[in-house]
């Protein structure tokens, strides 16, 4: 029995709560996971997991072993990275989740550099605008924007960006340019369902909120981008979301004398799981991208 692999398998079983989920994340069959746990229990001569109709729960001994094994593997990963040196790079698999548009525009085009630095590392990027269960999905690090809903999340702020009211010149030529936030009530707003339809502005310390409306509501940032670029209306979005178009002038900012709340970019790590060297260095990579 490979003790290191057995510990890693046990950790994944505890964190996912089932043999089948652990097997999917590890890329092996469920019987292999069950056999590994049985061998580990036989080696330790103690029961690590209670199996019931409600799932798997670690015993007291299993919980103690999980916490120590998790720390041991994290230390081993860090020791291996230090021994290899920066030039040797990372190895294994890294699972990242990120918002679709942000990853497509800002992360994936820069990935060749990161992967060239770590030729033995396999990267899997799960593109999803929704918040997903990082532990259940086996995510090592998630790149998220906005306010973190989970106060228990292990997170690190890696960038702060601006929000603007954006539209195409074609739409503004047709509908007119809003001069104050109140003018937005006469415009077609493209509503992003993950954000409120009340837009809040500040100017010289004064706050103003405007309730906007429009015929189109979209559930994903890619849809909002497509609608704005199709001259269907204006919308609030992070400047990151329209970075190429803002640079090219095919999308422009309006109401620039008024400020909108900024948006934060976070690297979020699964609660209760070890923060791997791979996850930490990928977060560093994205942070460096956004500060360049």
MARTI-537809 format. One line per 10 residues: number of its first residue (from 1); for each residue z, y, x of C-alpha. Coordinates in steps of 0.02 Angstrom, whole numbers, padded with zeros to 5 digits. Layout:
N
NUM> Z:Y:X; ...
//
This chain:
292
1> 00000:00000:00000; -00048:00172:00063; 00116:00266:00036; 00035:00437:00044; -00097:00390:-00085; 00034:00306:-00193; 00141:00463:-00194; -00010:00571:-00235; -00055:00454:-00379; 00123:00455:-00446
11> 00127:00645:-00440; -00034:00654:-00540; 00033:00529:-00669; 00192:00632:-00695; 00096:00795:-00708; -00035:00731:-00830; 00082:00618:-00929; -00034:00469:-00934; -00120:00340:-00825; -00289:00375:-00903
21> -00283:00563:-00873; -00224:00536:-00694; -00365:00411:-00667; -00495:00536:-00730; -00432:00671:-00614; -00423:00553:-00465; -00595:00480:-00501; -00534:00299:-00511; -00509:00171:-00648; -00350:00165:-00751
31> -00307:-00012:-00690; -00306:00053:-00510; -00180:00188:-00558; -00070:00063:-00651; -00075:-00056:-00503; -00029:00082:-00380; 00122:00135:-00483; 00178:-00046:-00501; 00165:-00071:-00313; 00262:00090:-00282
41> 00401:00037:-00400; 00408:-00135:-00316; 00416:-00054:-00144; 00557:00063:-00197; 00640:-00071:-00304; 00670:00053:-00443; 00588:00100:-00607; 00500:00268:-00592; 00422:00286:-00764; 00476:00245:-00941
51> 00328:00189:-01046; 00338:00219:-01234; 00226:00252:-01383; 00250:00437:-01348; 00180:00426:-01173; 00252:00417:-00998; 00414:00498:-00943; 00490:00490:-00769; 00660:00409:-00754; 00799:00503:-00667
61> 00751:00414:-00506; 00569:00450:-00543; 00601:00636:-00567; 00696:00645:-00403; 00558:00549:-00314; 00424:00661:-00393; 00506:00821:-00332; 00529:00756:-00155; 00357:00676:-00148; 00275:00836:-00209
71> 00361:00936:-00072; 00318:00803:00058; 00133:00804:00015; 00127:00993:00014; 00207:00995:00187; 00085:00861:00245; -00063:00963:00183; 00000:01117:00274; 00034:01017:00432; -00141:00941:00428
81> -00220:01112:00405; -00119:01183:00551; -00163:01035:00662; -00347:01047:00621; -00351:01232:00658; -00445:01366:00564; -00612:01308:00633; -00597:01131:00566; -00585:01186:00385; -00517:01100:00230
91> -00559:00929:00160; -00546:00835:-00004; -00577:00906:-00176; -00537:01078:-00248; -00544:01108:-00436; -00558:01291:-00487; -00568:01368:-00660; -00640:01540:-00687; -00716:01651:-00822; -00901:01612:-00836
101> -00975:01784:-00808; -00856:01835:-00670; -00886:01673:-00575; -01075:01683:-00597; -01085:01862:-00533; -00949:01869:-00401; -00892:01697:-00343; -01035:01572:-00348; -01159:01682:-00251; -01031:01693:-00110
111> -00982:01509:-00112; -01105:01457:00025; -01001:01551:00152; -00838:01470:00095; -00914:01296:00092; -00995:01320:00261; -00823:01359:00332; -00756:01198:00252; -00896:01068:00264; -00781:00924:00215
121> -00721:01007:00054; -00795:00969:-00117; -00778:01110:-00243; -00784:01090:-00432; -00787:01250:-00535; -00745:01240:-00720; -00823:01389:-00808; -00728:01437:-00966; -00677:01605:-01039; -00532:01523:-01132
131> -00361:01490:-01058; -00349:01305:-01018; -00203:01192:-00974; -00211:01190:-00785; -00101:01037:-00765; -00190:00933:-00898; -00360:00978:-00825; -00308:00948:-00645; -00346:01127:-00592; -00288:01180:-00420
141> -00311:01367:-00449; -00377:01474:-00591; -00456:01645:-00571; -00408:01744:-00726; -00428:01923:-00785; -00314:02026:-00895; -00134:02005:-00946; -00055:01837:-00913; 00010:01763:-01075; 00117:01632:-00988
151> 00267:01716:-00908; 00310:01554:-00816; 00143:01546:-00727; 00140:01548:-00538; 00020:01692:-00510; -00035:01815:-00379; -00129:01976:-00416; -00283:01982:-00306; -00377:02134:-00371; -00375:02276:-00497
161> -00534:02341:-00578; -00591:02477:-00695; -00643:02464:-00877; -00776:02575:-00952; -00871:02604:-01112; -01045:02542:-01068; -01216:02546:-01147; -01399:02547:-01100; -01496:02711:-01089; -01612:02643:-01225
171> -01468:02622:-01348; -01398:02794:-01307; -01567:02875:-01329; -01577:02798:-01502; -01396:02822:-01559; -01341:02972:-01459; -01211:02991:-01322; -01028:02994:-01380; -00938:03147:-01312; -00762:03100:-01369
181> -00680:02935:-01415; -00684:02989:-01598; -00875:02985:-01589; -00866:02797:-01566; -00836:02775:-01752; -01019:02823:-01777; -01083:02693:-01655; -01118:02507:-01658; -00981:02426:-01557; -01006:02251:-01490
191> -00839:02167:-01520; -00771:02043:-01395; -00661:01926:-01497; -00536:01903:-01355; -00495:02089:-01354; -00430:02203:-01493; -00552:02312:-01590; -00440:02462:-01561; -00488:02548:-01399; -00354:02653:-01313
201> -00397:02802:-01203; -00297:02929:-01102; -00343:03101:-01037; -00226:03219:-00945; -00077:03120:-01005; -00131:03120:-01188; -00165:02953:-01273; -00293:02919:-01408; -00335:02756:-01497; -00494:02726:-01594
211> -00531:02583:-01711; -00712:02530:-01683; -00825:02421:-01788; -00992:02336:-01770; -01100:02204:-01846; -01089:02087:-01697; -00937:01996:-01630; -00951:01875:-01483; -00827:01750:-01414; -00884:01746:-01232
221> -00921:01877:-01101; -01097:01809:-01075; -01135:01849:-01257; -01066:02025:-01239; -01174:02053:-01085; -01329:01990:-01174; -01298:02100:-01326; -01271:02258:-01223; -01426:02222:-01119; -01524:02194:-01281
231> -01484:02377:-01330; -01379:02319:-01479; -01233:02437:-01452; -01096:02490:-01335; -00941:02399:-01281; -00787:02405:-01172; -00801:02293:-01020; -00740:02281:-00843; -00857:02360:-00717; -00858:02189:-00633
241> -00948:02116:-00784; -01096:02235:-00766; -01092:02266:-00579; -01279:02232:-00547; -01336:02335:-00697; -01221:02482:-00657; -01290:02486:-00482; -01468:02479:-00546; -01440:02606:-00685; -01495:02488:-00823
251> -01318:02506:-00896; -01221:02669:-00889; -01043:02728:-00921; -01001:02850:-01060; -00840:02947:-01096; -00804:02952:-00909; -00683:03097:-00935; -00570:02975:-01027; -00477:02832:-00945; -00457:02654:-01007
261> -00322:02532:-00952; -00371:02446:-00790; -00391:02258:-00780; -00305:02142:-00657; -00377:01988:-00574; -00256:01846:-00542; -00251:01683:-00447; -00148:01567:-00557; -00076:01404:-00496; -00014:01262:-00608
271> 00169:01276:-00655; 00274:01132:-00590; 00141:01075:-00468; 00126:01099:-00283; 00020:01247:-00227; -00101:01166:-00106; -00168:01245:00053; -00342:01227:-00023; -00293:01326:-00178; -00206:01460:-00077
281> -00352:01485:00042; -00477:01492:-00101; -00371:01629:-00182; -00374:01720:-00015; -00564:01701:-00011; -00585:01780:-00184; -00463:01919:-00141; -00564:01960:00015; -00724:01960:-00088; -00655:02088:-00210
291> -00589:02203:-00075; -00750:02204:00025
//
